[in-house]
Amino acid sequence: MDVQVFIVGVLFAAALFYVGRIVYRMFRPKPGAGGCASGCGKCGADFSKIGETARIHAN
């Protein structure tokens, strides 16, 4: 019985590690990613001038 509990504990710990790694990699910014928050790297949008552009279009 003790060996079975140990094996289940190891499998459970491995599953927690696997899910934790997926969650960590989901929120970690990727190196070389674009400027958006998703970090997919597809867009290189520059949001630094968005306020200036909004004021220009508001007039």
VODRENDO-795228 format. One record per residue (C-alpha): residue number from 0; residue in one letter; x, y, z. Coordinates in nm, 3 decimals. Layout:
! VODRENDO-795228
<atom resi="NUM" resn="A" east="X" north="Y" up="Z"/>
...
! end
This chain:
! VODRENDO-795228
<atom resi="0" resn="M" east="0.000" north="0.000" up="0.000"/>
<atom resi="1" resn="D" east="0.281" north="0.245" up="0.079"/>
<atom resi="2" resn="V" east="0.438" north="0.203" up="-0.265"/>
<atom resi="3" resn="Q" east="0.104" north="0.282" up="-0.430"/>
<atom resi="4" resn="V" east="0.065" north="0.601" up="-0.226"/>
<atom resi="5" resn="F" east="0.420" north="0.703" up="-0.317"/>
<atom resi="6" resn="I" east="0.357" north="0.645" up="-0.690"/>
<atom resi="7" resn="V" east="0.031" north="0.842" up="-0.677"/>
<atom resi="8" resn="G" east="0.209" north="1.123" up="-0.492"/>
<atom resi="9" resn="V" east="0.486" north="1.138" up="-0.751"/>
<atom resi="10" resn="L" east="0.233" north="1.141" up="-1.036"/>
<atom resi="11" resn="F" east="0.031" north="1.414" up="-0.863"/>
<atom resi="12" resn="A" east="0.343" north="1.626" up="-0.809"/>
<atom resi="13" resn="A" east="0.442" north="1.579" up="-1.174"/>
<atom resi="14" resn="A" east="0.094" north="1.687" up="-1.286"/>
<atom resi="15" resn="L" east="0.109" north="1.998" up="-1.065"/>
<atom resi="16" resn="F" east="0.451" north="2.085" up="-1.206"/>
<atom resi="17" resn="Y" east="0.324" north="2.041" up="-1.562"/>
<atom resi="18" resn="V" east="0.016" north="2.261" up="-1.512"/>
<atom resi="19" resn="G" east="0.219" north="2.521" up="-1.319"/>
<atom resi="20" resn="R" east="0.472" north="2.537" up="-1.601"/>
<atom resi="21" resn="I" east="0.197" north="2.593" up="-1.857"/>
<atom resi="22" resn="V" east="0.047" north="2.875" up="-1.649"/>
<atom resi="23" resn="Y" east="0.389" north="3.031" up="-1.590"/>
<atom resi="24" resn="R" east="0.478" north="3.025" up="-1.959"/>
<atom resi="25" resn="M" east="0.140" north="3.176" up="-2.046"/>
<atom resi="26" resn="F" east="0.205" north="3.489" up="-1.840"/>
<atom resi="27" resn="R" east="0.581" north="3.522" up="-1.893"/>
<atom resi="28" resn="P" east="0.677" north="3.771" up="-2.165"/>
<atom resi="29" resn="K" east="0.855" north="3.611" up="-2.455"/>
<atom resi="30" resn="P" east="1.190" north="3.756" up="-2.562"/>
<atom resi="31" resn="G" east="1.168" north="3.958" up="-2.881"/>
<atom resi="32" resn="A" east="0.790" north="3.980" up="-2.862"/>
<atom resi="33" resn="G" east="0.598" north="4.269" up="-3.012"/>
<atom resi="34" resn="G" east="0.461" north="4.565" up="-2.824"/>
<atom resi="35" resn="C" east="0.122" north="4.420" up="-2.736"/>
<atom resi="36" resn="A" east="0.032" north="4.259" up="-2.406"/>
<atom resi="37" resn="S" east="-0.035" north="3.916" up="-2.550"/>
<atom resi="38" resn="G" east="0.332" north="3.866" up="-2.630"/>
<atom resi="39" resn="C" east="0.263" north="3.667" up="-2.944"/>
<atom resi="40" resn="G" east="0.520" north="3.866" up="-3.143"/>
<atom resi="41" resn="K" east="0.295" north="3.918" up="-3.445"/>
<atom resi="42" resn="C" east="0.243" north="4.289" up="-3.405"/>
<atom resi="43" resn="G" east="0.500" north="4.556" up="-3.345"/>
<atom resi="44" resn="A" east="0.253" north="4.826" up="-3.246"/>
<atom resi="45" resn="D" east="0.391" north="5.138" up="-3.081"/>
<atom resi="46" resn="F" east="0.143" north="5.260" up="-2.822"/>
<atom resi="47" resn="S" east="0.361" north="5.545" up="-2.694"/>
<atom resi="48" resn="K" east="0.194" north="5.807" up="-2.919"/>
<atom resi="49" resn="I" east="-0.166" north="5.690" up="-2.884"/>
<atom resi="50" resn="G" east="-0.269" north="5.988" up="-2.669"/>
<atom resi="51" resn="E" east="-0.123" north="6.236" up="-2.918"/>
<atom resi="52" resn="T" east="-0.299" north="6.064" up="-3.208"/>
<atom resi="53" resn="A" east="-0.631" north="6.067" up="-3.019"/>
<atom resi="54" resn="R" east="-0.603" north="6.442" up="-2.958"/>
<atom resi="55" resn="I" east="-0.528" north="6.508" up="-3.325"/>
<atom resi="56" resn="H" east="-0.833" north="6.310" up="-3.439"/>
<atom resi="57" resn="A" east="-1.055" north="6.467" up="-3.174"/>
<atom resi="58" resn="N" east="-1.010" north="6.815" up="-3.322"/>
! end
